Amino acid sequence: MAERLARRLGTADAVVIGLGSMLGAGVFAVFGPAAAVAGPGLLIGLAIAAVVAYCNATASAQLAAQYPTSGGTYVYGRERLGPWAGFLAGWGFVIGKTASCAAMALTFAAYAVPEPLQRPVAVAAVLGLAAVNYRGVTRTARLATVLVVVVLVVLGVVVVGGSAGTKTLPLGDPADAYGVLRSAGLIFFAFAGYARIATMAEEVREPERTIPRAIVLALGTTVVVYAAVAVTALTVLGPGRLAVSQAPLRDVAAAAIGTWAVPVVAAGGAAAALGALLALIAGVGRTALAMARHDDLPAWLAAVHPRFRVPHRAEIVLAVVVSALVLAVDLREVIAFSSFGVLLYYLVTNLAAYTQDRRRYPRWLQVIGAAGCLLLVATLPWPVVAAGAAVYAIGAAYRLVRLRSAAR
């Protein structure tokens, strides 16, 4: 029988891990690219992304309550739709979120240090947080709590100071519908952290009650924060300046509050990226654990540390791969690639939840969620879609070879 992880997380712990995953990904980075494609229409894109995220969150919550084990949609897809659906979901999550890890490490370094030091510092962040995860999930939750508090305080300074320190700029007309949808696809990347709660279901106490509650609370809090920050950034900088900003909230602080706030916001951006990276490492490691238990990844990755009760081999391999990516890739490229894998992951989530008989939420939410995932994938740049399809083909080929070897 496979070794089990320890159930140590309560509702508050799970909410904090979800918040840490989401707030780090989007608030400090995504509104600039979204403004570039949609102008003030990014607010409509934010609403669309939030609706799709809510539909996906209800699917994740419903499935996690019935299947409270590590692996998230990899497990749900296997149970509800068959092994191939589970594999494609798990593969998408692992490759997409590995790219997200690299993106968050690079974002942290961009806020924390000047250009020549950014990649080495990003690697150091990956290795340091992997070491924290290695020591156990309760330490992960404690550090995530500290980081989330820091981020929320900094965002409060930005919103309050930005609202009080400048007059509202004219926003102009939003972009066309395609531009708005493209912005929704970008902003969706920032919402995807609620899946981290479901992938850690094997470590949550009373998962049938805790997981649905934690997912909805974390997502709802994030929507409110994102809306406040997006409106502030648009009214302080205007769509044009926001579109070209590499660090939008730092520019908001400089324009509306004062130079004293710039290092404060930079520290908040670094903390937010660290929180997201911390939770990402935990989530990817646990999905890899679940896949290894079914031989969809090498079986030796299924090992659980005898003392710390974490998937230590999976997390070590992840840290090595992410460190290599950090040294080789561009931030915007890995964000787009991550969106491709994550949206297809949630497509399987919605399809799996649609088949459930024991309902917590109506089926039409899963229909909207699945359609929304497909629509947002279609807005991604075609080179990203082509690269994602190629990586999926590699994963499918690996599984076919393994199945044929097992049949012999």
WORAUR-V606931 format. One record per helix or strand of 3 or more residues. SS is the DSSP state (alpha for helix, beta for strand). FROM is the first residue (numbers start at 1). LEN is the number of residues. If there is no record, write none. Layout:
SS;FROM;LEN + SS;FROM;LEN
//
This chain:
alpha;11;16 + alpha;30;37 + alpha;73;8 + alpha;83;30 + alpha;115;20 + alpha;137;29 + alpha;177;23 + alpha;201;3 + alpha;207;38 + alpha;248;9 + alpha;259;35 + alpha;299;4 + alpha;312;15 + alpha;331;24 + alpha;363;16 + alpha;382;26
//
